[in-house]
Amino acid sequence: MLSLPKQEEPLSKLQRPRPGSWQAAAWRFIGLWLIVSLFALVYRLHPYYHRPFFAPFQSLVVNAYVFFCGYGFFYVWLTYRLRHHARDDFADPALLALSLLRHAWRAVRSRSWAQWQRYWRSHRVALLLRALGIKFFFVPLMTVFLAEHATGASRLWQHPEPTAGGLEWMDWGMELTYQLIFLCDTAVALVGYSCESLWLKNRTRSVDRTLSGWAICLMCYPPFNDVAGLYLPLDEGGNMLGLSSVTLAVLRGLSLVFFAIYLWATLALGVRFSNLSNKGIIARGPYRWVRHPAYVCKNLAWWMEKLPTMAGLHNLLPLLAWNAVYVLRGLTEERHLRTDLAYQAYCERVCYRFVPGIW
């Protein structure tokens, strides 16, 4: 009885390389390298990023760039082999950057900028440029904030200042808790802004296209909030109402409760965290009850912190104005997100923006 030769087992998906995967990955890496190199060049040369405020970020830029140049290609190649689909090419930042350069070169050779202008104004390129603008602005800020809170938490942990008395130790513990809350918050935010990947499934789907949406958001961050703070100043301390130490401790504890819920909202967003962007609709965590829990809790925490300083209208009105700014942030975000059918369905399930049962 003759036996047929045993057929070879087909290679698994992980073992079988895509045709031309090295070349395709190389082009994608070149496009990504151009974007990262442009960012690094501006960060290193622009005088704004040489202010002392950005010192923690400057110490990181060169190391991060060298790491990307050394290992970025292997990440791109693995992503192309294991996570790539043909539809992803339409929104691939690397391919769009290369295409943008190709159209520019053709315009220079033909001395006609009509085709270049049409491509520049296309939806995909406009989305890419807005998304890169968000990353360019927020990544340095989140890096600095993360470094500040990490330094603060480390200092408090290693050198506790209180020597006697329960309230001193309570203040120390509350300050440490505050630093740890925002250490986690800024860490999540930094990942959300800087790491956009097919592995994380957090690609930007849309970006707010309105001037009002950008203006209201950016006025809450440096350097724009420095200017806004000149007109809407908030007292940084002082017990102008003469409250007891116990009352002050209770108010501080309540502010930490609200900040903890704020952190919960950030963790619920996870790698999809980003301002002015839609990376996918989230309905878990505190987003199950209101659509803007982070803004609500941050403003309530500010009230707990600033209440002892409320000695008159000159203290009250600026805080109310900042509350109004965050209400407008919520409304402008919804105006943008409502273009997504998934967010429209989410709004039908979660009816209240800020206060359950009221609004």
N, C-alpha and C positions, 0 to 999 in steps of 0.2 A: 504494500500500500504506500503510495507516494504521498509525502507531506509537502504542502505548499510552503514556500519560504515565508518566515514570519515577517509581517509588515512592521516597519519602524513606527514607534509611537510618535504621534505629532508633538511638536514642541508646544509647551504651555504658552499662555499669553505672556507670562512674565519672562520666559526664556527666548521667545521669538522676537528679534528686533524688527522694528518697523523699517520698511524700505527707505533707505536714505536718512535714517534717524540722526546720524552724526551730522550730516550736512544741514538738515532742518534745524537741529538743536543749535548748531553753530550760528546760523543766521539769527535765530531768536536771541541767543546770548549777545550777539553784537548789538542788536537793537536795544536790549535791556541795558547793556554796558554804556551805550550812548546816553541813555536817560540818566543813569546813576552818575556817570561822569560829569554831566552837565550840572546836576544837583551839587555834587561834591565841589566842583569848580566855583560855583557861585557862593556856596557856604564858606569856602576858604578865602575867597577874594573880596567879597562884599564887606564893607566896613561895618554894616549893621550887625553882622554876626561875629564881629570881633569885640563887641562890648563885653564887659565882665559878666553880665547876666548869662551869656551863652558859653562861658568857659567850660562847663561840663560837657556841652555838646561838641565843642571844638576838639576836646581831648578824645572824643569818640569817632569823629568823622574819618580821620585818616585810617585808623585801625579797621573800621567797618568797611571802608572802601578797599583796603588791601585784602580783607577776608573775602569780599565779594569777588574780586578779580581772581583770587586763588581757587575758590570753590563754587563760584556762581555757575560755571558751565556744567558741572556735574548735577547741580540742582535742576537746571533747565533741561538737561538730557533725560534725567529720570522722570521729570514731569511730562515731557513729550512722549516718552515711551509708555508710561503707566496711567496717565490721566488725560491725555490729549484726545479731543474729538474735533472733527473738521469744523464744526460750528464755532469752536473756540477761537478760530483764526480771525473771525470778524471783529472780535473785541480784544485781541492780543495787543497790549501796549507796545511790545517790541516790534511786531510786524507793522503796526501803524506808524511807529517812528521811522522805520526804514522806508515805508511807502511815502511818508512826508518828505524825506530827503530825496527820494527818487523823483517825485513830482517837482521839487524845487530845482533839481539839476536839469530836468527837461525844460523847465521854464527859462532857465538861464541860457541853455543851448538854443532854444527856439526864439528867445527874446519875446515871449508871449506869456503873460501871467494870468490869462483868463482861466486856463485849466487848473493852475495852482490855486487861484482864488476859490474856484468851485470846490476843489478838494478840501481846502482849509476850512470852508464853511460847512462841510458835510457833518452829519450828526455824529458819526463815529469819532472824527477828529476833534470836534468840539467837546464831546464827552471826555475824551482822553485828556485834553488840555485842562479842563475844569478839575478832573480827578487828580491830575498831577499838581495842580495849583493848591488843592487842599492838602495833599501830602507835603508839599514843599513848605507850606506855612506851619502846619501843626506838628510835624515830626520833631523839629528842634525844640518847640515849646514843651511837648510832652517829655522829651529827654531831660530838659532842665528841671521840670517839675518833679519828675521821678527821682532825679539825683538829689534835689532839695529834701524831699520827704524821706529818702533813704538815709541821708546824712542826719536829719533830725531824729529819726527813729533810732539810729545807731548811737547817737550821742546820748539820748535819754536812757537807752538800755544799759550802756556801759558806765554812765556817770549819773546815777540818780541823785538829784539835788536835795530832796527833803531829808532832814535829820531828826525831826520830831513832829508829833502832831498828826492826827488822822487826816485833816483837810489838806495838808501839804502833800501827803502820799496820794490822796485822791486826785489832787490837781496834776501830780506827776503821771498817774495812771491814765487820766483823761487826755493829757497832752500826748502820751505815747499812743493811745488808741486813735487819736485824731491823725497822727502821722502815719500809722499803719493803714488806716482806712484809705487815705489819699495815696499812699504808696501802691496799694492794690489797684486803686482806681486809675492812676496814671500809667501803671504797667499794662493794664488791659487796653487803655486808650492808645498807647504807643504801638502795641501789637496791631490793633485795628487799623491805625493810620499807615503803618509802615509795611505790614505783611499782608499782601493781597495775592491770593494764590488759588489755583484749582484744587489743591489739597485741602485748603480751609473752606472752600466753597463760599468765599466772601467777595467775589468780584463786584465792582461797582456797576449797578444797573442804570442809575440815573443820578444826575447832580442838579441841584437847584440852579435855575437859569436866571433868576430875578435879582436885580440889584438890591432890593429891599431885604430879601432873604439873606444875602451875603453881608450887608451892612449891619443888620441887627445881630447876626451871629458873631461877626468879627469884633464888634464893639465890646464884647465880653472878654476879650483876650488881649494880652500885650501885643503891640504897643498902643492899640486903640483904646483899651480900657484905662490907660494912663491919662489920655486926653479926656475921656468921658468922666473919669474920676475928679477932674478939676471942676466940672460943673455939677457932678452928683457925688460929693465927697461923703464917705462914711467914716465916722470916728472909729479908730482902731482900738480904743480901750477907755478905761475910766468908768468909775461908778458914780455917774452924775445924779442918779436917783437915790443914792445912799442905801442900797439894798444890803441885807445881811450876807455874811459869808456863806451861810447855808443856802440862802436863796440863789446866790450866784452859782453855787455848786449844782443846784437842781437845774438851773437854766443851762449850764454847760452840759450836764448829763442829757437833757432833752435834745440839745443840739447834736450830740453824738448819736442819739437814737435816730434822728432824721438823716444825719450823714450816713449812718449804717444802711438805712433803706435806700439812700442815694447810691451807695456802693452796690447794693443788691441789684438795682436797676442796671448799673454798668456791667455787672457780671452776667446778667441775663442777656445783654446784647453780645457780650463776648467778642469774638474776632470780627463781628459785623459792626463794631462800634465805629462811628464816624459822623462828624457834623456835615450838614449840607448834602449828604449822600444817601442813596437807597441801596443797601447791600442785601436786602431781604427783610421781610417783615417778621418781627419777634412778638410773640403773644404770651410768653412765659414770665415767671417772676411777678413783680408788681405791675407789669403791663397787662396782667389779667383783669385789673380793676380800673385803672385809669391809663390814658394814653401818654401822659407826660409825668410819670412819677418822679423822675430825677429832678426836674425843674421845681416841682412842688416841694419836695423834701429839702432841696438846697435852699430855697427861699424861706421855708419855715425854720431851718437851722440858723440862717442869718438873723431872723427875728429873735431867736433865743440868745444869740451872741450879742446883738446890738441893743436889746431891750434896756440894759442898764445905762446906756448912753442917751436915751430918749428924753432929753431935758427940754425940748421945744420943737417947733416946726422945722427949724433949720437942721435938726437931726432926723426928723420923721420923714420929711418930703423926699430926700434923696433915696432912702430905702424903699419907699413906695414907688419911686420912679424906676429903680432897678427891678422891683417886682413886675412892673408893667413891661419892662424890656423882655423879661423871661416869658411873660404871657404872649408877647408878640413873637418870640422865638418859636413857641409852640404852634401858634397859628400859621406862621410862614412855613414851618416844616410840614404841617398838614396840607397846606396848599400844594406843596411839591409832591408829597407822598400820595396824595389822592389821585394822581395820574396812574398809580399802580392799582389794578383790580384787586390784588390781594389785600392792600391797605383799605380799600373801600369795604371789603368783606370784614376786615378786622374792626373797622369803625362801627359796623352794624352789630357786632358782638360786644364791643366795649364802647358804650355810649358816651361816657364821661371823659372829658379832656383832663381836668385838674382835680375836681372834688367829686367823689362818688355820691350819686344821688342828687347833685345840684347842677354841676356844669362840667 
